[in-house]
Amino acid sequence: MSKPLNEDFFVSLNLDLIDRKNEALLQILDLLEVLKSNKDEKMARISSKLSEILENEENFEKITQAKNLDELLEILILLNDNKMIKIYENSYLEERFPNLAADKFLK
């Protein structure tokens, strides 16, 4: 039997992101934001659909090595079986993901 995880290990996610579980782009951006935040002791919770995509190490590497939002979108379209991905205004994304905005990832 597995031991329950202590909630202290998880970053508090923005509630509107949790409500949008099927939106792969926001989940990936949230994951990248956490990875770029340099908080080694914390990790974001992700949906089962995203877990399926990321369980392949090659897919994880492609996503984390994306140089900008356009490249990330191309990768997600391929990995998400060509399903439509909702796109958001840059101002919304920059507000939600300040570390990615600072790295010029969202431009």
Long-range contacts (C-beta under 8 A, 24 or more apart in sequence): 9-41, 9-42, 9-43, 10-42, 10-43, 10-44, 10-45, 11-39, 11-42, 11-43, 11-44, 13-44, 13-45, 14-96, 17-96, 21-47, 21-49, 22-47, 22-49, 23-85, 23-86, 24-49, 24-50, 24-53, 24-76, 24-80, 24-83, 24-85, 25-72, 25-73, 25-76, 25-85, 25-86, 25-87, 25-88, 26-88, 26-96, 28-63, 28-72, 28-76, 29-72, 29-93, 29-96, 29-97, 29-100, 30-97, 31-63, 32-63, 32-64, 32-72, 32-97, 32-100, 32-105, 33-96, 33-97, 33-98, 33-99, 33-100, 35-64, 36-99, 36-100, 36-103, 37-99, 53-79, 53-80, 66-105, 67-105, 68-104, 68-105, 68-106, 68-107, 69-93, 69-105, 69-106, 69-107
